[in-house]
């Protein structure tokens, strides 16, 4: 669990935190009628590095006016972390509020059990219509509490991308490689653009339909999950050109291969970076394309916010912006994610509801696991305390005047995906980050004095730091049964490999989600009542003279005909 903890001072040894606040009664109570509960829009970006955003880095060259404007009226969590630095495990954890070891979210082919509650289940139980547009990287079952998916996923929902610890030195053909870097540049079309344009079209169309509904209809929670700025590092020429004549900085930290820690060396191997080092020109092009892709995400965020505003939905809608993990983008010689360094593990997290909560920046460490209990608290719901939960509600931060008087400050992370040969765990508390793996030397960083994570203090001879290290090592060994976890990961990998070998022989049956869309239920149809047609046809609604009417009271030409 991510537990409450108060550091005696930033540089003293950590103590084991007290029990979690995750199952405490909600403090943000809303009126019981669903029509008065706030709507919720959650926007996820994919692989967006929080340390590179201007809301966290004043020197950032990335142009994000919409994120900046949203941050100005949000609670901004400046030290938010994913639960696992890989797409599917991170998303399964943020949806469920549970760490990967609880839900067996090991890699990008690990199925999420259909019996595990997600925030969509909890909100749906509270009367919400839960809708997903875009990527969530579910394996197997594809809804997990969402009442409707507006699009399919961009990535396969099968066992094809399982990691194989039985062959630790083998580079699987679907692993990241240097092509994303070496081929970086502008494009007219890409899979990612095709996908995100569909996501945006379906999302805005859903919001326009929601605006036409009667006020008595259920509130909605719409999750808009974009695949940008995930590699490959290519973006439409429009966004590439926005960085013409801009100074694109090279990575700030360069570490020779021989000086890399063992996990980073494995990442270099699985990504093909040991055999082929990207040229400086390719690095600059990749970073420029990535910056453009972040600006593309920013424009899409602005589009969602504009639709909410023009439809009058902005006054009663909670906006959340975050990501599944970050991208090293060449820092330390590393690319993509899959490590616990800041570029890979830190994510943006903004929660905006200015009608109720003042804007502020929260410096304490928080986790994407906290999203589920926070959402439940925000709508006045309740958590089933009999079920496991690792997240802690962020509502106390939202209700605090400055966010500084709340004591939750511990984050746990777990990773067993690409580049690992044993479980790789992380504890973040106060200024400290502790990373441990049974086959690697431990790492200890003080991010207050060493934000670039250049000084591993695990072998420091300073007594106070030795105490910190000993305390973290003891906590990790008490918390995680590494031998049992290792065996469970191997069991899961072997079982999925056997099933996948069988499923790819003979007739192949895809598990990928097929959106349901009926042409007979769209536009003008004889089986749809005229009043309902009019609600669909025009917004804002008008009377027969063209005068605007309140939402949900359409009586235009179609509605007035033959009355």
C-alpha positions, 0 to 999 in steps of 0.5 A, spaced: 500 500 500 501 507 498 501 509 506 501 515 510 508 517 512 511 523 515 519 524 514 522 527 521 526 531 516 528 530 509 535 527 510 533 522 516 532 515 516 525 513 514 520 509 518 515 504 516 509 508 515 502 507 518 496 504 515 493 506 509 487 511 509 485 508 502 478 505 506 477 511 510 470 514 509 469 519 503 469 526 506 467 530 499 459 528 499 455 530 493 447 531 493 444 524 492 441 525 486 445 523 480 443 529 476 447 534 480 453 529 481 459 532 477 461 529 470 468 527 469 473 527 463 479 523 464 485 525 459 490 520 458 497 521 454 501 515 453 509 515 455 509 523 456 515 525 461 513 529 466 520 532 468 520 535 460 513 539 461 513 546 462 508 546 468 514 542 472 520 545 468 520 552 467 526 551 461 522 546 457 522 548 450 515 544 449 509 548 447 503 546 451 499 552 452 492 548 454 496 544 459 499 550 462 492 553 462 489 547 465 494 547 471 493 554 473 486 552 475 488 545 478 491 541 483 498 539 480 501 533 483 509 535 481 511 528 484 506 523 481 509 516 479 506 510 475 505 503 479 509 500 473 513 503 468 510 499 462 503 500 458 499 495 460 501 493 467 501 501 469 494 502 466 491 495 470 494 498 476 491 505 475 484 502 473 484 498 479 488 502 485 492 495 486 500 494 485 502 489 479 503 483 484 496 483 487 493 483 480 499 479 476 500 485 472 507 483 469 508 485 462 504 487 456 501 481 455 498 480 462 491 479 463 487 483 468 482 479 472 475 480 470 473 480 477 478 485 479 474 492 480 476 498 477 474 505 477 469 504 472 466 499 476 466 503 482 463 509 478 458 505 475 455 503 481 455 510 483 450 512 477 455 514 472 455 512 465 462 510 464 465 510 457 472 509 454 475 512 448 482 510 446 488 505 449 487 502 455 491 495 453 487 490 456 489 483 455 483 478 454 476 481 457 476 488 454 471 492 458 472 492 465 467 496 468 466 501 462 459 501 459 461 502 452 468 503 448 467 508 443 474 505 439 478 499 439 485 499 442 491 500 438 495 494 441 493 487 441 489 484 447 492 477 446 498 474 449 503 475 444 507 480 447 509 476 453 516 476 456 520 470 457 525 470 463 527 462 461 531 466 455 533 472 458 538 474 453 534 473 447 531 479 444 524 478 442 522 481 435 517 486 438 521 489 443 523 496 442 529 498 437 533 503 434 528 504 428 524 509 432 530 513 433 533 513 427 527 514 422 524 519 427 521 525 423 515 528 420 510 524 417 503 525 413 500 519 416 501 514 422 498 508 425 498 513 431 495 519 428 489 514 425 488 512 432 488 518 436 484 522 430 478 516 431 479 517 439 478 525 438 472 524 433 468 519 437 470 523 444 467 529 442 461 526 438 460 523 445 460 530 449 456 533 444 451 527 445 451 528 452 450 535 452 443 534 448 441 529 453 435 531 458 438 534 465 435 528 469 440 523 465 445 520 469 452 523 469 458 521 465 465 519 466 469 519 459 476 517 459 479 519 453 486 515 452 491 518 447 497 514 444 501 520 443 507 521 444 508 514 444 514 512 439 515 511 434 518 518 434 514 521 428 508 526 428 505 530 422 508 536 419 504 541 422 507 539 429 514 538 426 514 545 423 512 548 430 519 547 432 522 549 426 528 554 428 527 552 435 533 550 439 532 542 441 536 540 447 540 534 447 540 529 453 543 532 459 546 526 462 550 521 458 553 515 461 558 510 458 555 503 457 560 500 462 558 505 467 551 503 467 547 499 472 546 492 470 538 493 469 540 499 464 545 495 461 539 490 460 535 495 457 540 497 452 541 490 450 533 489 449 532 495 445 538 494 440 542 500 443 548 496 445 550 494 438 547 501 434 548 508 438 544 513 435 547 519 431 546 526 434 542 528 428 537 522 429 537 524 437 535 531 435 530 529 430 527 524 435 526 529 441 523 534 436 518 529 433 517 527 441 516 535 442 511 536 437 507 529 439 506 532 446 504 539 443 499 535 439 496 532 445 496 539 448 492 541 442 487 535 443 486 536 450 484 544 448 479 541 443 476 537 449 476 543 454 473 547 448 467 542 447 465 542 454 465 549 454 461 551 448 456 545 450 456 548 457 458 542 461 465 545 463 461 548 470 460 541 472 465 537 470 471 534 473 478 534 469 483 529 470 490 529 466 495 524 467 499 519 463 501 511 464 509 512 464 514 517 461 520 516 456 527 517 458 528 520 451 535 519 451 537 521 458 543 517 461 543 513 454 536 510 455 530 511 451 522 509 452 521 507 459 522 500 463 526 503 469 525 507 475 529 513 473 525 520 473 524 520 466 521 514 465 517 513 472 514 520 473 507 522 470 503 528 470 497 529 474 492 534 474 485 534 477 481 540 476 474 542 479 475 550 480 468 550 483 470 546 489 477 546 489 483 551 489 489 551 484 495 549 488 501 545 487 502 539 491 510 537 492 509 530 496 510 523 492 503 520 490 501 514 485 497 513 479 494 508 484 491 513 488 486 515 482 481 510 484 479 512 491 480 519 489 474 518 484 470 514 489 471 520 494 470 525 489 463 523 487 461 521 494 461 514 494 464 508 498 470 503 497 469 496 499 474 495 505 473 488 505 477 488 498 484 489 497 486 497 495 493 500 495 491 507 493 490 512 497 485 518 496 488 525 494 481 528 496 485 531 502 490 534 498 484 537 494 481 540 500 487 543 503 489 550 502 496 549 500 497 541 499 502 542 504 499 539 511 497 532 508 502 527 510 501 521 505 508 521 502 510 514 500 509 511 493 511 503 491 512 501 484 513 494 481 516 492 475 517 485 471 517 487 464 521 488 458 529 488 460 528 485 467 530 478 469 527 478 476 522 483 480 525 490 480 521 494 486 522 501 488 520 505 494 519 513 493 519 517 500 521 524 502 527 526 498 529 518 497 528 513 492 530 506 493 530 501 487 532 493 489 532 487 485 535 480 487 540 480 481 542 487 481 546 491 486 541 496 490 540 503 488 539 509 493 538 516 491 536 523 494 532 527 489 533 533 493 540 534 492 541 529 486 535 530 482 539 527 476 540 521 480 547 521 478 550 518 485 548 512 488 548 512 495 547 505 497 554 504 499 555 511 502 559 511 508 556 516 512 552 514 518 545 517 517 545 515 509 547 508 512 541 508 516 536 510 511 539 505 506 538 499 512 531 501 513 529 501 506 532 494 505 529 492 511 522 494 509 523 492 502 525 485 504 519 485 509 514 487 504 516 483 498 517 475 498 522 476 492 523 468 491 515 467 491 514 473 486 519 470 481 516 464 481 509 466 480 512 471 474 515 465 471 509 460 472 505 466 468 510 467 463 510 459 461 502 458 461 501 464 457 507 462 452 503 455 452 496 458 450 499 463 445 503 457 441 496 453 441 492 459 439 496 461 433 495 455 430 489 453 426 483 458 426 485 465 429 480 468 434 482 475 435 481 478 442 481 485 440 475 489 442 470 491 436 466 497 437 459 496 437 455 502 432 449 501 429 447 505 423 440 504 424 440 508 431 444 514 427 442 520 424 434 520 422 431 514 422 423 512 422 424 508 428 426 514 432 421 518 436 421 525 433 423 529 439 429 524 440 431 526 433 430 533 435 435 532 441 440 529 436 439 534 431 441 541 434 445 544 440 443 548 443 435 547 442 431 552 439 423 553 438 420 554 432 422 561 431 429 559 432 429 562 440 434 558 444 431 553 449 434 550 455 438 544 454 433 538 454 427 542 451 428 541 444 422 543 440 424 545 433 421 544 426 422 536 427 419 536 434 414 541 433 411 538 426 404 535 427 403 536 434 
